[in-house]
Amino acid sequence: MGNNTWVLSGLPPGCKPLGCKWIFKKKMKVDGSIDKFKALLVIQRCRQKHDIDYFDTYAPVARISTIRLLIALSAIHNLVICQMDVKKALLNGDLEEDVYMK
């Protein structure tokens, strides 16, 4: 509530609330001690139905030809390439519809 990301409200008639789940993790330092605690509230979207609860799904993925082009351009211009592995990608998009969760 302090970040103005959600509003506590009543459920309108005819709406089904979605469930949610808390995920708690400990971030560790190199020496094994606890650096900080993290909490993430996720909604259970598996109960939603396509064309009723949502309409579009986007999953941007790079083509191998695009990656080859970027590697070729970096080789031509003597640029350094850095690799980054991503375990989890979270969508932080703006919703146009109202979502109710319990």
PDB file as gemmi writes it, atoms N, CA and C in Angstrom:
CRYST1    1.000    1.000    1.000  90.00  90.00  90.00 P 1                      
ATOM      1  N   MET A   1       0.821  -1.190   0.000  1.00  0.00           N  
ATOM      2  CA  MET A   1       0.000   0.000   0.000  1.00  0.00           C  
ATOM      3  C   MET A   1       0.866   1.255   0.000  1.00  0.00           C  
ATOM      4  N   GLY A   2       2.030   1.165   0.661  1.00  0.00           N  
ATOM      5  CA  GLY A   2       2.921   2.324   0.718  1.00  0.00           C  
ATOM      6  C   GLY A   2       3.497   2.695  -0.642  1.00  0.00           C  
ATOM      7  N   ASN A   3       3.612   1.716  -1.552  1.00  0.00           N  
ATOM      8  CA  ASN A   3       4.132   1.982  -2.893  1.00  0.00           C  
ATOM      9  C   ASN A   3       3.029   2.282  -3.898  1.00  0.00           C  
ATOM     10  N   ASN A   4       1.789   2.303  -3.454  1.00  0.00           N  
ATOM     11  CA  ASN A   4       0.631   2.551  -4.316  1.00  0.00           C  
ATOM     12  C   ASN A   4       0.561   1.570  -5.480  1.00  0.00           C  
ATOM     13  N   THR A   5       0.856   0.296  -5.224  1.00  0.00           N  
ATOM     14  CA  THR A   5       0.778  -0.713  -6.268  1.00  0.00           C  
ATOM     15  C   THR A   5      -0.546  -1.461  -6.249  1.00  0.00           C  
ATOM     16  N   TRP A   6      -1.265  -1.386  -5.148  1.00  0.00           N  
ATOM     17  CA  TRP A   6      -2.559  -2.043  -5.061  1.00  0.00           C  
ATOM     18  C   TRP A   6      -3.455  -1.295  -4.094  1.00  0.00           C  
ATOM     19  N   VAL A   7      -4.755  -1.553  -4.216  1.00  0.00           N  
ATOM     20  CA  VAL A   7      -5.758  -0.886  -3.387  1.00  0.00           C  
ATOM     21  C   VAL A   7      -6.649  -1.958  -2.785  1.00  0.00           C  
ATOM     22  N   LEU A   8      -6.884  -1.876  -1.496  1.00  0.00           N  
ATOM     23  CA  LEU A   8      -7.788  -2.794  -0.823  1.00  0.00           C  
ATOM     24  C   LEU A   8      -9.216  -2.371  -1.123  1.00  0.00           C  
ATOM     25  N   SER A   9     -10.019  -3.286  -1.718  1.00  0.00           N  
ATOM     26  CA  SER A   9     -11.384  -2.937  -2.093  1.00  0.00           C  
ATOM     27  C   SER A   9     -12.277  -4.154  -1.960  1.00  0.00           C  
ATOM     28  N   GLY A  10     -13.558  -3.927  -2.074  1.00  0.00           N  
ATOM     29  CA  GLY A  10     -14.531  -5.011  -2.057  1.00  0.00           C  
ATOM     30  C   GLY A  10     -14.604  -5.670  -3.429  1.00  0.00           C  
ATOM     31  N   LEU A  11     -15.137  -6.886  -3.468  1.00  0.00           N  
ATOM     32  CA  LEU A  11     -15.250  -7.622  -4.719  1.00  0.00           C  
ATOM     33  C   LEU A  11     -16.572  -7.285  -5.393  1.00  0.00           C  
ATOM     34  N   PRO A  12     -16.523  -6.797  -6.646  1.00  0.00           N  
ATOM     35  CA  PRO A  12     -17.773  -6.498  -7.357  1.00  0.00           C  
ATOM     36  C   PRO A  12     -18.557  -7.786  -7.641  1.00  0.00           C  
ATOM     37  N   PRO A  13     -19.868  -7.698  -7.793  1.00  0.00           N  
ATOM     38  CA  PRO A  13     -20.652  -8.896  -8.094  1.00  0.00           C  
ATOM     39  C   PRO A  13     -20.268  -9.477  -9.451  1.00  0.00           C  
ATOM     40  N   GLY A  14     -20.179 -10.803  -9.523  1.00  0.00           N  
ATOM     41  CA  GLY A  14     -19.847 -11.470 -10.780  1.00  0.00           C  
ATOM     42  C   GLY A  14     -18.360 -11.657 -11.013  1.00  0.00           C  
ATOM     43  N   CYS A  15     -17.520 -11.148 -10.127  1.00  0.00           N  
ATOM     44  CA  CYS A  15     -16.065 -11.288 -10.280  1.00  0.00           C  
ATOM     45  C   CYS A  15     -15.566 -12.457  -9.442  1.00  0.00           C  
ATOM     46  N   LYS A  16     -14.583 -13.174  -9.999  1.00  0.00           N  
ATOM     47  CA  LYS A  16     -13.940 -14.244  -9.247  1.00  0.00           C  
ATOM     48  C   LYS A  16     -12.536 -13.784  -8.882  1.00  0.00           C  
ATOM     49  N   PRO A  17     -12.200 -13.785  -7.602  1.00  0.00           N  
ATOM     50  CA  PRO A  17     -10.846 -13.365  -7.237  1.00  0.00           C  
ATOM     51  C   PRO A  17      -9.838 -14.478  -7.532  1.00  0.00           C  
ATOM     52  N   LEU A  18      -8.638 -14.079  -7.913  1.00  0.00           N  
ATOM     53  CA  LEU A  18      -7.551 -15.021  -8.153  1.00  0.00           C  
ATOM     54  C   LEU A  18      -6.776 -15.227  -6.870  1.00  0.00           C  
ATOM     55  N   GLY A  19      -6.184 -16.381  -6.726  1.00  0.00           N  
ATOM     56  CA  GLY A  19      -5.378 -16.659  -5.551  1.00  0.00           C  
ATOM     57  C   GLY A  19      -3.999 -16.022  -5.674  1.00  0.00           C  
ATOM     58  N   CYS A  20      -3.291 -15.990  -4.587  1.00  0.00           N  
ATOM     59  CA  CYS A  20      -1.938 -15.443  -4.602  1.00  0.00           C  
ATOM     60  C   CYS A  20      -1.047 -16.301  -3.716  1.00  0.00           C  
ATOM     61  N   LYS A  21       0.237 -16.073  -3.830  1.00  0.00           N  
ATOM     62  CA  LYS A  21       1.203 -16.867  -3.089  1.00  0.00           C  
ATOM     63  C   LYS A  21       2.408 -15.990  -2.753  1.00  0.00           C  
ATOM     64  N   TRP A  22       2.891 -16.100  -1.533  1.00  0.00           N  
ATOM     65  CA  TRP A  22       4.095 -15.391  -1.121  1.00  0.00           C  
ATOM     66  C   TRP A  22       5.302 -16.279  -1.358  1.00  0.00           C  
ATOM     67  N   ILE A  23       6.354 -15.710  -1.900  1.00  0.00           N  
ATOM     68  CA  ILE A  23       7.621 -16.425  -2.074  1.00  0.00           C  
ATOM     69  C   ILE A  23       8.660 -15.687  -1.231  1.00  0.00           C  
ATOM     70  N   PHE A  24       9.245 -16.390  -0.287  1.00  0.00           N  
ATOM     71  CA  PHE A  24      10.248 -15.811   0.601  1.00  0.00           C  
ATOM     72  C   PHE A  24      11.613 -16.401   0.268  1.00  0.00           C  
ATOM     73  N   LYS A  25      12.626 -15.540   0.165  1.00  0.00           N  
ATOM     74  CA  LYS A  25      13.985 -15.996  -0.126  1.00  0.00           C  
ATOM     75  C   LYS A  25      14.981 -15.265   0.753  1.00  0.00           C  
ATOM     76  N   LYS A  26      16.118 -15.898   0.966  1.00  0.00           N  
ATOM     77  CA  LYS A  26      17.233 -15.285   1.685  1.00  0.00           C  
ATOM     78  C   LYS A  26      18.351 -15.031   0.686  1.00  0.00           C  
ATOM     79  N   LYS A  27      18.836 -13.810   0.615  1.00  0.00           N  
ATOM     80  CA  LYS A  27      19.994 -13.487  -0.208  1.00  0.00           C  
ATOM     81  C   LYS A  27      21.225 -13.651   0.663  1.00  0.00           C  
ATOM     82  N   MET A  28      22.169 -14.444   0.195  1.00  0.00           N  
ATOM     83  CA  MET A  28      23.356 -14.768   0.985  1.00  0.00           C  
ATOM     84  C   MET A  28      24.565 -13.969   0.494  1.00  0.00           C  
ATOM     85  N   LYS A  29      25.479 -13.689   1.417  1.00  0.00           N  
ATOM     86  CA  LYS A  29      26.759 -13.077   1.069  1.00  0.00           C  
ATOM     87  C   LYS A  29      27.722 -14.185   0.648  1.00  0.00           C  
ATOM     88  N   VAL A  30      28.878 -13.805   0.172  1.00  0.00           N  
ATOM     89  CA  VAL A  30      29.868 -14.770  -0.289  1.00  0.00           C  
ATOM     90  C   VAL A  30      30.331 -15.670   0.859  1.00  0.00           C  
ATOM     91  N   ASP A  31      30.423 -15.119   2.063  1.00  0.00           N  
ATOM     92  CA  ASP A  31      30.902 -15.904   3.206  1.00  0.00           C  
ATOM     93  C   ASP A  31      29.827 -16.820   3.800  1.00  0.00           C  
ATOM     94  N   GLY A  32      28.590 -16.800   3.263  1.00  0.00           N  
ATOM     95  CA  GLY A  32      27.531 -17.674   3.734  1.00  0.00           C  
ATOM     96  C   GLY A  32      26.581 -17.034   4.720  1.00  0.00           C  
ATOM     97  N   SER A  33      26.845 -15.818   5.140  1.00  0.00           N  
ATOM     98  CA  SER A  33      25.937 -15.134   6.059  1.00  0.00           C  
ATOM     99  C   SER A  33      24.779 -14.521   5.267  1.00  0.00           C  
ATOM    100  N   ILE A  34      23.686 -14.230   5.967  1.00  0.00           N  
ATOM    101  CA  ILE A  34      22.492 -13.679   5.324  1.00  0.00           C  
ATOM    102  C   ILE A  34      22.686 -12.196   5.045  1.00  0.00           C  
ATOM    103  N   ASP A  35      22.495 -11.809   3.776  1.00  0.00           N  
ATOM    104  CA  ASP A  35      22.615 -10.410   3.377  1.00  0.00           C  
ATOM    105  C   ASP A  35      21.286  -9.685   3.598  1.00  0.00           C  
ATOM    106  N   LYS A  36      20.192 -10.253   3.041  1.00  0.00           N  
ATOM    107  CA  LYS A  36      18.873  -9.653   3.227  1.00  0.00           C  
ATOM    108  C   LYS A  36      17.798 -10.692   2.935  1.00  0.00           C  
ATOM    109  N   PHE A  37      16.604 -10.393   3.415  1.00  0.00           N  
ATOM    110  CA  PHE A  37      15.439 -11.228   3.160  1.00  0.00           C  
ATOM    111  C   PHE A  37      14.613 -10.572   2.065  1.00  0.00           C  
ATOM    112  N   LYS A  38      14.082 -11.385   1.142  1.00  0.00           N  
ATOM    113  CA  LYS A  38      13.259 -10.856   0.061  1.00  0.00           C  
ATOM    114  C   LYS A  38      11.903 -11.554   0.085  1.00  0.00           C  
ATOM    115  N   ALA A  39      10.861 -10.812  -0.237  1.00  0.00           N  
ATOM    116  CA  ALA A  39       9.510 -11.361  -0.321  1.00  0.00           C  
ATOM    117  C   ALA A  39       8.886 -10.906  -1.634  1.00  0.00           C  
ATOM    118  N   LEU A  40       8.175 -11.825  -2.286  1.00  0.00           N  
ATOM    119  CA  LEU A  40       7.547 -11.532  -3.568  1.00  0.00           C  
ATOM    120  C   LEU A  40       6.134 -12.083  -3.535  1.00  0.00           C  
ATOM    121  N   LEU A  41       5.157 -11.254  -3.833  1.00  0.00           N  
ATOM    122  CA  LEU A  41       3.767 -11.677  -3.897  1.00  0.00           C  
ATOM    123  C   LEU A  41       3.407 -11.908  -5.355  1.00  0.00           C  
ATOM    124  N   VAL A  42       3.046 -13.147  -5.700  1.00  0.00           N  
ATOM    125  CA  VAL A  42       2.699 -13.477  -7.087  1.00  0.00           C  
ATOM    126  C   VAL A  42       1.245 -13.925  -7.146  1.00  0.00           C  
ATOM    127  N   ILE A  43       0.602 -13.607  -8.258  1.00  0.00           N  
ATOM    128  CA  ILE A  43      -0.782 -13.995  -8.461  1.00  0.00           C  
ATOM    129  C   ILE A  43      -0.812 -15.309  -9.229  1.00  0.00           C  
ATOM    130  N   GLN A  44      -1.780 -16.150  -8.948  1.00  0.00           N  
ATOM    131  CA  GLN A  44      -1.901 -17.439  -9.620  1.00  0.00           C  
ATOM    132  C   GLN A  44      -2.731 -17.262 -10.881  1.00  0.00           C  
ATOM    133  N   ARG A  45      -2.038 -16.964 -11.977  1.00  0.00           N  
ATOM    134  CA  ARG A  45      -2.716 -16.687 -13.242  1.00  0.00           C  
ATOM    135  C   ARG A  45      -3.191 -17.954 -13.926  1.00  0.00           C  
ATOM    136  N   CYS A  46      -2.835 -19.126 -13.427  1.00  0.00           N  
ATOM    137  CA  CYS A  46      -3.221 -20.367 -14.086  1.00  0.00           C  
ATOM    138  C   CYS A  46      -4.732 -20.579 -14.069  1.00  0.00           C  
ATOM    139  N   ARG A  47      -5.445 -19.850 -13.246  1.00  0.00           N  
ATOM    140  CA  ARG A  47      -6.902 -19.994 -13.175  1.00  0.00           C  
ATOM    141  C   ARG A  47      -7.623 -19.057 -14.131  1.00  0.00           C  
ATOM    142  N   GLN A  48      -6.893 -18.218 -14.850  1.00  0.00           N  
ATOM    143  CA  GLN A  48      -7.521 -17.309 -15.798  1.00  0.00           C  
ATOM    144  C   GLN A  48      -7.747 -18.016 -17.132  1.00  0.00           C  
ATOM    145  N   LYS A  49      -8.746 -17.553 -17.871  1.00  0.00           N  
ATOM    146  CA  LYS A  49      -9.079 -18.143 -19.161  1.00  0.00           C  
ATOM    147  C   LYS A  49      -8.812 -17.138 -20.267  1.00  0.00           C  
ATOM    148  N   HIS A  50      -8.182 -17.629 -21.352  1.00  0.00           N  
ATOM    149  CA  HIS A  50      -7.854 -16.777 -22.494  1.00  0.00           C  
ATOM    150  C   HIS A  50      -9.135 -16.251 -23.146  1.00  0.00           C  
ATOM    151  N   ASP A  51      -9.122 -15.005 -23.572  1.00  0.00           N  
ATOM    152  CA  ASP A  51     -10.231 -14.265 -24.190  1.00  0.00           C  
ATOM    153  C   ASP A  51     -11.361 -13.946 -23.215  1.00  0.00           C  
ATOM    154  N   ILE A  52     -11.248 -14.371 -21.957  1.00  0.00           N  
ATOM    155  CA  ILE A  52     -12.228 -13.984 -20.931  1.00  0.00           C  
ATOM    156  C   ILE A  52     -11.551 -13.089 -19.907  1.00  0.00           C  
ATOM    157  N   ASP A  53     -10.474 -13.575 -19.303  1.00  0.00           N  
ATOM    158  CA  ASP A  53      -9.748 -12.815 -18.289  1.00  0.00           C  
ATOM    159  C   ASP A  53      -8.596 -12.004 -18.878  1.00  0.00           C  
ATOM    160  N   TYR A  54      -8.043 -12.442 -19.987  1.00  0.00           N  
ATOM    161  CA  TYR A  54      -6.957 -11.713 -20.648  1.00  0.00           C  
ATOM    162  C   TYR A  54      -7.022 -11.999 -22.140  1.00  0.00           C  
ATOM    163  N   PHE A  55      -6.349 -11.161 -22.942  1.00  0.00           N  
ATOM    164  CA  PHE A  55      -6.450 -11.282 -24.388  1.00  0.00           C  
ATOM    165  C   PHE A  55      -5.109 -11.529 -25.064  1.00  0.00           C  
ATOM    166  N   ASP A  56      -4.066 -10.868 -24.647  1.00  0.00           N  
ATOM    167  CA  ASP A  56      -2.771 -10.977 -25.320  1.00  0.00           C  
ATOM    168  C   ASP A  56      -1.715 -11.505 -24.372  1.00  0.00           C  
ATOM    169  N   THR A  57      -0.786 -12.282 -24.926  1.00  0.00           N  
ATOM    170  CA  THR A  57       0.362 -12.775 -24.181  1.00  0.00           C  
ATOM    171  C   THR A  57       1.599 -12.494 -25.021  1.00  0.00           C  
ATOM    172  N   TYR A  58       2.601 -11.891 -24.417  1.00  0.00           N  
ATOM    173  CA  TYR A  58       3.828 -11.563 -25.127  1.00  0.00           C  
ATOM    174  C   TYR A  58       5.005 -12.247 -24.458  1.00  0.00           C  
ATOM    175  N   ALA A  59       5.847 -12.855 -25.258  1.00  0.00           N  
ATOM    176  CA  ALA A  59       7.076 -13.461 -24.762  1.00  0.00           C  
ATOM    177  C   ALA A  59       8.192 -13.126 -25.740  1.00  0.00           C  
ATOM    178  N   PRO A  60       8.824 -11.953 -25.595  1.00  0.00           N  
ATOM    179  CA  PRO A  60       9.863 -11.570 -26.543  1.00  0.00           C  
ATOM    180  C   PRO A  60      11.100 -12.464 -26.421  1.00  0.00           C  
ATOM    181  N   VAL A  61      11.505 -13.043 -27.543  1.00  0.00           N  
ATOM    182  CA  VAL A  61      12.661 -13.935 -27.590  1.00  0.00           C  
ATOM    183  C   VAL A  61      13.529 -13.507 -28.767  1.00  0.00           C  
ATOM    184  N   ALA A  62      14.830 -13.498 -28.558  1.00  0.00           N  
ATOM    185  CA  ALA A  62      15.753 -13.108 -29.634  1.00  0.00           C  
ATOM    186  C   ALA A  62      15.972 -14.285 -30.578  1.00  0.00           C  
ATOM    187  N   ARG A  63      15.942 -14.013 -31.866  1.00  0.00           N  
ATOM    188  CA  ARG A  63      16.240 -15.046 -32.862  1.00  0.00           C  
ATOM    189  C   ARG A  63      17.740 -15.270 -32.908  1.00  0.00           C  
ATOM    190  N   ILE A  64      18.142 -16.460 -33.328  1.00  0.00           N  
ATOM    191  CA  ILE A  64      19.571 -16.768 -33.428  1.00  0.00           C  
ATOM    192  C   ILE A  64      20.236 -15.902 -34.492  1.00  0.00           C  
ATOM    193  N   SER A  65      19.493 -15.531 -35.542  1.00  0.00           N  
ATOM    194  CA  SER A  65      20.069 -14.662 -36.579  1.00  0.00           C  
ATOM    195  C   SER A  65      20.369 -13.272 -36.018  1.00  0.00           C  
ATOM    196  N   THR A  66      19.541 -12.784 -35.101  1.00  0.00           N  
ATOM    197  CA  THR A  66      19.788 -11.485 -34.472  1.00  0.00           C  
ATOM    198  C   THR A  66      21.027 -11.554 -33.586  1.00  0.00           C  
ATOM    199  N   ILE A  67      21.175 -12.648 -32.856  1.00  0.00           N  
ATOM    200  CA  ILE A  67      22.351 -12.806 -31.999  1.00  0.00           C  
ATOM    201  C   ILE A  67      23.615 -12.886 -32.839  1.00  0.00           C  
ATOM    202  N   ARG A  68      23.568 -13.622 -33.951  1.00  0.00           N  
ATOM    203  CA  ARG A  68      24.724 -13.706 -34.859  1.00  0.00           C  
ATOM    204  C   ARG A  68      25.088 -12.346 -35.427  1.00  0.00           C  
ATOM    205  N   LEU A  69      24.076 -11.558 -35.794  1.00  0.00           N  
ATOM    206  CA  LEU A  69      24.328 -10.216 -36.323  1.00  0.00           C  
ATOM    207  C   LEU A  69      25.009  -9.340 -35.280  1.00  0.00           C  
ATOM    208  N   LEU A  70      24.543  -9.391 -34.037  1.00  0.00           N  
ATOM    209  CA  LEU A  70      25.153  -8.586 -32.982  1.00  0.00           C  
ATOM    210  C   LEU A  70      26.592  -9.016 -32.705  1.00  0.00           C  
ATOM    211  N   ILE A  71      26.860 -10.325 -32.747  1.00  0.00           N  
ATOM    212  CA  ILE A  71      28.236 -10.808 -32.549  1.00  0.00           C  
ATOM    213  C   ILE A  71      29.132 -10.359 -33.701  1.00  0.00           C  
ATOM    214  N   ALA A  72      28.610 -10.413 -34.935  1.00  0.00           N  
ATOM    215  CA  ALA A  72      29.391  -9.969 -36.095  1.00  0.00           C  
ATOM    216  C   ALA A  72      29.693  -8.483 -36.025  1.00  0.00           C  
ATOM    217  N   LEU A  73      28.703  -7.681 -35.651  1.00  0.00           N  
ATOM    218  CA  LEU A  73      28.927  -6.228 -35.526  1.00  0.00           C  
ATOM    219  C   LEU A  73      29.928  -5.908 -34.424  1.00  0.00           C  
ATOM    220  N   SER A  74      29.857  -6.632 -33.315  1.00  0.00           N  
ATOM    221  CA  SER A  74      30.819  -6.381 -32.244  1.00  0.00           C  
ATOM    222  C   SER A  74      32.230  -6.795 -32.655  1.00  0.00           C  
ATOM    223  N   ALA A  75      32.366  -7.834 -33.479  1.00  0.00           N  
ATOM    224  CA  ALA A  75      33.689  -8.237 -33.968  1.00  0.00           C  
ATOM    225  C   ALA A  75      34.241  -7.213 -34.953  1.00  0.00           C  
ATOM    226  N   ILE A  76      33.395  -6.677 -35.804  1.00  0.00           N  
ATOM    227  CA  ILE A  76      33.836  -5.675 -36.790  1.00  0.00           C  
ATOM    228  C   ILE A  76      34.292  -4.400 -36.102  1.00  0.00           C  
ATOM    229  N   HIS A  77      33.561  -3.967 -35.080  1.00  0.00           N  
ATOM    230  CA  HIS A  77      33.855  -2.696 -34.413  1.00  0.00           C  
ATOM    231  C   HIS A  77      34.700  -2.861 -33.149  1.00  0.00           C  
ATOM    232  N   ASN A  78      35.286  -4.040 -32.914  1.00  0.00           N  
ATOM    233  CA  ASN A  78      36.120  -4.321 -31.744  1.00  0.00           C  
ATOM    234  C   ASN A  78      35.424  -3.971 -30.424  1.00  0.00           C  
ATOM    235  N   LEU A  79      34.196  -4.411 -30.273  1.00  0.00           N  
ATOM    236  CA  LEU A  79      33.440  -4.173 -29.050  1.00  0.00           C  
ATOM    237  C   LEU A  79      33.528  -5.400 -28.147  1.00  0.00           C  
ATOM    238  N   VAL A  80      33.357  -5.190 -26.862  1.00  0.00           N  
ATOM    239  CA  VAL A  80      33.401  -6.277 -25.889  1.00  0.00           C  
ATOM    240  C   VAL A  80      31.978  -6.788 -25.660  1.00  0.00           C  
ATOM    241  N   ILE A  81      31.820  -8.104 -25.650  1.00  0.00           N  
ATOM    242  CA  ILE A  81      30.523  -8.711 -25.396  1.00  0.00           C  
ATOM    243  C   ILE A  81      30.515  -9.270 -23.977  1.00  0.00           C  
ATOM    244  N   CYS A  82      29.489  -8.940 -23.216  1.00  0.00           N  
ATOM    245  CA  CYS A  82      29.316  -9.476 -21.873  1.00  0.00           C  
ATOM    246  C   CYS A  82      28.076 -10.352 -21.862  1.00  0.00           C  
ATOM    247  N   GLN A  83      28.172 -11.501 -21.214  1.00  0.00           N  
ATOM    248  CA  GLN A  83      27.054 -12.424 -21.122  1.00  0.00           C  
ATOM    249  C   GLN A  83      26.411 -12.311 -19.754  1.00  0.00           C  
ATOM    250  N   MET A  84      25.086 -12.444 -19.720  1.00  0.00           N  
ATOM    251  CA  MET A  84      24.363 -12.417 -18.462  1.00  0.00           C  
ATOM    252  C   MET A  84      23.312 -13.513 -18.492  1.00  0.00           C  
ATOM    253  N   ASP A  85      23.323 -14.382 -17.520  1.00  0.00           N  
ATOM    254  CA  ASP A  85      22.320 -15.429 -17.406  1.00  0.00           C  
ATOM    255  C   ASP A  85      21.170 -14.926 -16.549  1.00  0.00           C  
ATOM    256  N   VAL A  86      19.962 -15.169 -16.984  1.00  0.00           N  
ATOM    257  CA  VAL A  86      18.775 -14.749 -16.255  1.00  0.00           C  
ATOM    258  C   VAL A  86      18.017 -16.000 -15.838  1.00  0.00           C  
ATOM    259  N   LYS A  87      17.831 -16.170 -14.536  1.00  0.00           N  
ATOM    260  CA  LYS A  87      17.068 -17.321 -14.041  1.00  0.00           C  
ATOM    261  C   LYS A  87      15.575 -17.096 -14.187  1.00  0.00           C  
ATOM    262  N   LYS A  88      15.140 -15.881 -13.900  1.00  0.00           N  
ATOM    263  CA  LYS A  88      13.715 -15.602 -13.879  1.00  0.00           C  
ATOM    264  C   LYS A  88      13.493 -14.205 -14.430  1.00  0.00           C  
ATOM    265  N   ALA A  89      12.566 -14.079 -15.344  1.00  0.00           N  
ATOM    266  CA  ALA A  89      12.202 -12.774 -15.882  1.00  0.00           C  
ATOM    267  C   ALA A  89      10.791 -12.440 -15.411  1.00  0.00           C  
ATOM    268  N   LEU A  90      10.631 -11.342 -14.761  1.00  0.00           N  
ATOM    269  CA  LEU A  90       9.328 -10.932 -14.250  1.00  0.00           C  
ATOM    270  C   LEU A  90       8.786  -9.799 -15.107  1.00  0.00           C  
ATOM    271  N   LEU A  91       7.524  -9.882 -15.404  1.00  0.00           N  
ATOM    272  CA  LEU A  91       6.874  -8.859 -16.206  1.00  0.00           C  
ATOM    273  C   LEU A  91       6.401  -7.736 -15.301  1.00  0.00           C  
ATOM    274  N   ASN A  92       6.822  -6.540 -15.608  1.00  0.00           N  
ATOM    275  CA  ASN A  92       6.385  -5.371 -14.854  1.00  0.00           C  
ATOM    276  C   ASN A  92       5.643  -4.434 -15.783  1.00  0.00           C  
ATOM    277  N   GLY A  93       4.580  -4.920 -16.370  1.00  0.00           N  
ATOM    278  CA  GLY A  93       3.812  -4.113 -17.312  1.00  0.00           C  
ATOM    279  C   GLY A  93       2.641  -3.428 -16.645  1.00  0.00           C  
ATOM    280  N   ASP A  94       2.094  -2.458 -17.340  1.00  0.00           N  
ATOM    281  CA  ASP A  94       0.909  -1.752 -16.854  1.00  0.00           C  
ATOM    282  C   ASP A  94      -0.329  -2.524 -17.293  1.00  0.00           C  
ATOM    283  N   LEU A  95      -1.213  -2.796 -16.359  1.00  0.00           N  
ATOM    284  CA  LEU A  95      -2.452  -3.492 -16.670  1.00  0.00           C  
ATOM    285  C   LEU A  95      -3.542  -2.495 -17.045  1.00  0.00           C  
ATOM    286  N   GLU A  96      -4.320  -2.840 -18.056  1.00  0.00           N  
ATOM    287  CA  GLU A  96      -5.431  -1.992 -18.450  1.00  0.00           C  
ATOM    288  C   GLU A  96      -6.730  -2.411 -17.762  1.00  0.00           C  
ATOM    289  N   GLU A  97      -6.770  -3.651 -17.271  1.00  0.00           N  
ATOM    290  CA  GLU A  97      -7.970  -4.153 -16.612  1.00  0.00           C  
ATOM    291  C   GLU A  97      -7.742  -4.266 -15.112  1.00  0.00           C  
ATOM    292  N   ASP A  98      -8.831  -4.393 -14.392  1.00  0.00           N  
ATOM    293  CA  ASP A  98      -8.745  -4.570 -12.943  1.00  0.00           C  
ATOM    294  C   ASP A  98      -8.567  -6.047 -12.630  1.00  0.00           C  
ATOM    295  N   VAL A  99      -7.692  -6.344 -11.695  1.00  0.00           N  
ATOM    296  CA  VAL A  99      -7.436  -7.709 -11.271  1.00  0.00           C  
ATOM    297  C   VAL A  99      -7.764  -7.795  -9.786  1.00  0.00           C  
ATOM    298  N   TYR A 100      -8.585  -8.756  -9.418  1.00  0.00           N  
ATOM    299  CA  TYR A 100      -8.956  -8.950  -8.019  1.00  0.00           C  
ATOM    300  C   TYR A 100      -8.333 -10.239  -7.526  1.00  0.00           C  
ATOM    301  N   MET A 101      -7.694 -10.159  -6.376  1.00  0.00           N  
ATOM    302  CA  MET A 101      -7.086 -11.363  -5.788  1.00  0.00           C  
ATOM    303  C   MET A 101      -7.405 -11.436  -4.314  1.00  0.00           C  
ATOM    304  N   LYS A 102      -7.423 -12.665  -3.823  1.00  0.00           N  
ATOM    305  CA  LYS A 102      -7.732 -12.862  -2.399  1.00  0.00           C  
ATOM    306  C   LYS A 102      -6.464 -13.199  -1.647  1.00  0.00           C  
TER     307      LYS A 102                                                      
END                                                                             
